[in-house]
Amino acid sequence: MTRTLTLMRAGFDPTRHGALCALGGILLFNLLVTPNFLHAQTLFVNISQVATIAIVAMGMTLVISTGGIDLSVGAIMALSGALAPLIFLSEFAAANPTLGLVASIIVPILVALCCGVFNGVLVSYLNVQPIVATLIFFISGRGLAQVMTNGNLQTFTNPSFSYLGTGKVLGLPFQGWLVLLIAVVLYWMVTRSVFGRQLLAVGGNERAARLSGIPVHRVKIGAYVICAGLSGLAGLIVVAINSASDAARIGNLMELDAIAAAVVGGTLLQGGRAPIFGAVLGAVIIQLVKYTLLANGIADEVALIAKAGIIIAAVYLQQARKE
Amino acid sequence: MTDLIKMTGIGKSFAGIVALQDASLAIRPGEVHAIIGQNGAGKSTLIKILTGVYRRDAGDVQMNGTPLAITTPREAQDAGIATIYQELSLVPLRSVTENVVMGYEPRTRLGLIDWKAAHARTREILARFGVDVDVTRQLGSYSTAIQQLVAIARAVSLDAKLVIMDEATSSLDDQEIETLFSVVKGLKASGVAVLYISHFLNELYQICDRVTIMRDGQTVATHDVAETTKLGLVSEMLGRDASEIQAAGLTALSGGHGEPGEVLLEAKGLRSKSGLRDASFTIRKREIVGLGGLLGSGRTEAARAVFGLDALSDGQVRHHSGAALDTPAQAIALGMGFLTEDRKADGIIPHMSVRENITLALLPKLTRMGAVDRERERKLVAHYIEALQIKTSGMEQPIRELSGGNQQKVLLARWLALEPEILILDEPTRGVDVGAKFEIQSIIRKQVADGLAVLLISSEFEELVEGADRIVVLQDGRSVSELQNPGITEGALIGAIAHHHERSAA
């Protein structure tokens, strides 16, 4: 106890900076072991891969900070990812390319937002356990996406849409900048806005929040809506990267990656804290571990075990910190 | 005759705070014994020591003359001590039979549960209490009273020698209480002792043989119920002289009347599921209205109803603006605040800083284009930390690190920052050290002088008597009388509470 205290006084708290230490360790390991780690190509691959995890993890962080959880993020990604090509490959889009492109981005996200409203209403007004409420879309969302596409793989060539996943700004992948933008906006929201304050209050002590006049139901719905909207966006990016949409695979197991990233980033599962940049950091760590193992010829299955190890370490550090 | 249970010299402290000091309790075989006392008198601590939930620091427990070493609830059960808690510790989703035989299931020769025998035994046990239900149905599908009887049946089936009933009647209606009483009498007839804890003095006279009174962690006295009067019991519970109560009680009815101020809020005939039956009172500007009454009289419930927290089944709350008052958010918008009794569960947001906790209710008014106006927020928080002398290392310190008294001041600041018109204070100085208590009281007094209207709930009679300009006395969810200051004495208040108990007994 006293040792932890002295460490903290020295400005180093392993529980606070554990994620950063882990990141440093992984980077160092790669520099020494992984061939070609310092190539620009490596950076691009990792940024474009991490973006979707990071975007969804930030949404997940908001939901978890209210004391909830959202299992439907992967399915919502599939839903929006399946919708987009349906729209820009339609006859309407062929006649109005610009309008079609805009619609193929906006409509899927709107649909995702509606899913978020559904989740939020179930959790808040109807008082359904979050894990059960979001299980509904977890199961049905992907099914819906597959029904819409008849279970077919949709391939396409649409450079404008693919910019979402393959474009570059200042030499770096577009979706990397998008992550940064979203993170800055959400960070502002959490730390400076009234909504952010209310969000953390609801997660910290719901009864006290209600007694203080905070619209608890609306705040919770807000968190689920934002999370779903970000999932929808992530679904579009996945489709854009691949120039193909396979409803069965988009966002598969994303809910687990997102939860893991949020937890590694320092989000408390019981709510009350929403470290947005922590979630991004968590996503980066998870992506890097995946990449490291892959680049060194270790099977994907082993990567899954490594991921579990990271989660255990993160949870252990959180527990240690609570005392 | 040896006592069934004899506890002597029991002492227990929690984190340095003495809960019990030299407490004692003696229960004879086959008697119905009541324990009464104010909140915090040590009743439940004493019982939890007896049932193995807590370990005593000092003292001696004997059963039938031999020392009893109980360290877990299970050991208590095996020794023949069964407890029926207010919140039932049964499994509502399993059948009645399963609940009764749980842990002691009859087995077939193959080691499987013999359901036929189990159902038969359950039916037989319940029949003894005149309960005839389908024992294969889920327990949760029956009323609370039946569930309570099943809990008792389970206790008896385990050959209990002592059944402890903690606030057993608080969720029952009159008829169900009658059934429960007949079961208690049945237990007594079969030689089982019952330890009965209740806040309702009337029940005591109906079924109890002896009564032990506790106050401030000590046992005050044990009497035969037949030899006591309600006035005597109340005076021993509160530690006041009976003649003083009686004398004061007579003058309470003729208290002086002050000038009625401007009425801000009027509660009329409030009735709610939470326990209000017919509560009426007014809150006026520049005045502290106290709600007096014993525990369970509906004080907190009345406050919650006024603040829009609990739905009313009858009656109405009329705000002077004529606006609707159905949710806490509406109440706050109308300039009301509610400092709750349970600081931890309903008050603080532990992860948040002192600053964020203070401005929580004020947020909508601290907003500039969706963002919190941090400049104004800091100024305001600094002002209240200074004005209320909140001891903190800085406004960014997490509130959970503050002492109880300082947390309470932060919560008071949360409401004062709203510049409210009406402030409801539920036990504003409970669990607060003497210094902070005095400070909190003087802050409130000053605010009232500036025009604030306060609805004050306090279990401390001193605080009510000295603080309140008027006291509305509640009993069983009804407002029964009103006392007016100057002229209220502690005796008068106690008398008013006791007298109405007398009357309702008649």
Chai-1 contact restraints between the chains, C-beta under 6 A:
chainA,res_idxA,chainB,res_idxB,connection_type,confidence,min_distance_angstrom,max_distance_angstrom,comment,restraint_id
A,R192,B,A371,contact,1.0,0.0,6.0,A-B,restraint_1
A,S193,B,G370,contact,1.0,0.0,6.0,A-B,restraint_2
A,S193,B,A371,contact,1.0,0.0,6.0,A-B,restraint_3
A,V194,B,L363,contact,1.0,0.0,6.0,A-B,restraint_4
A,V194,B,T367,contact,1.0,0.0,6.0,A-B,restraint_5
A,V194,B,V372,contact,1.0,0.0,6.0,A-B,restraint_6
A,A201,B,I349,contact,1.0,0.0,6.0,A-B,restraint_7
A,A201,B,L360,contact,1.0,0.0,6.0,A-B,restraint_8
A,G204,B,I349,contact,1.0,0.0,6.0,A-B,restraint_9
A,G204,B,H351,contact,1.0,0.0,6.0,A-B,restraint_10
A,G204,B,M352,contact,1.0,0.0,6.0,A-B,restraint_11
A,N205,B,I349,contact,1.0,0.0,6.0,A-B,restraint_12
A,R207,B,D346,contact,1.0,0.0,6.0,A-B,restraint_13
A,A208,B,D346,contact,1.0,0.0,6.0,A-B,restraint_14
A,A208,B,G347,contact,1.0,0.0,6.0,A-B,restraint_15
A,A208,B,I349,contact,1.0,0.0,6.0,A-B,restraint_16
A,L211,B,P328,contact,1.0,0.0,6.0,A-B,restraint_17
A,L211,B,D346,contact,1.0,0.0,6.0,A-B,restraint_18
A,S212,B,L360,contact,1.0,0.0,6.0,A-B,restraint_19
A,S212,B,A361,contact,1.0,0.0,6.0,A-B,restraint_20
A,G213,B,P328,contact,1.0,0.0,6.0,A-B,restraint_21
A,G213,B,A329,contact,1.0,0.0,6.0,A-B,restraint_22
A,G213,B,I332,contact,1.0,0.0,6.0,A-B,restraint_23
A,G213,B,A361,contact,1.0,0.0,6.0,A-B,restraint_24
A,G272,B,H351,contact,1.0,0.0,6.0,A-B,restraint_25
A,R273,B,H351,contact,1.0,0.0,6.0,A-B,restraint_26
